[in-house]
Amino acid sequence: MKISELARVSSTGRSSIHFYRNLGLLPPPTRHGTRLHLYGDAHVTRLREIAHLRGGGIPLDEIRRRFAKRDARTQARKEASTPTEAKEPRVRSNDDAARDAIAVVAARAFVERGYDAVHVEDIAREAGIGKAKFYRLFPSKADLFVDCLQRLRLAVFSREERADMTHELSYRDEGRVRASAVIHRIEPYRMMTNLLTQVAYGTDADLARRARAALHDMITGAEPMFARAVKSGESRPMNTELVAYMTWGALMALGDRLAYDDRFSAREALEAYLDVVLHGTTPDAR
């Protein structure tokens, strides 16, 4: 099937399909000549799985890791095992454990100290990892920041606060919970947004691609909420991805206003945001 039919069958926008392909989340299409690309049932299944995982709050970078591991296992089963190949999973597992240990320490440090005050040597020492191995796993501090972004986002909130966001809430209530979470923790979110934007336009092409994906994933974290609201009739039809981008920009701008002086409280900023967003998207908006 062509991409237009794939988009229709999978309920996925063409731009999202191209985006997922660039991230490596979709297998390449079958090429017929230079211009005809055909997709199959495997692509439909993968796109539906991506939508399901994203709806459950799983970030794109984590989805990419899961797919990569599963695809590697599938490929391994197809190939004959050799002694050399048998050792590779163990090496990868050791590296994964080291990356996890570093990411746990780094996420906490980035939140508590800010990006500029975090030093690679301190992270390696606290994680119990030698500097040589650290730089083999993470060539730079920016690379580490992008890689541990999901842990960094989780470190901003307590377990109880994260649980509140996963409850069955109405569109209005979930919108309030999400907006309040960002406004009351604007500093770490501004740090993440600013640094990812900077790295996304850097000279390291691979790191820039990962930064753009991480930034997109963070900004569109509210998209499933908007999509559910449209489906349930709580919101009028709208482009949920673009609305997610616009509302994120509004939240960052409100954070900048709160930092300017103390004329407005976080509560006033939250109410102003909800007044515009909810009244602008609900069906009875005038």
Helices and strands as residue ranges (DSSP letters): H 3-10, H 14-23, E 30-32, E 36-38, H 41-55, H 60-78, H 83-113, H 120-127, H 131-137, H 141-147, H 149-155, H 159-166, H 171-183, H 186-200, H 205-219, G 220-222, H 223-232, H 240-260, H 266-281
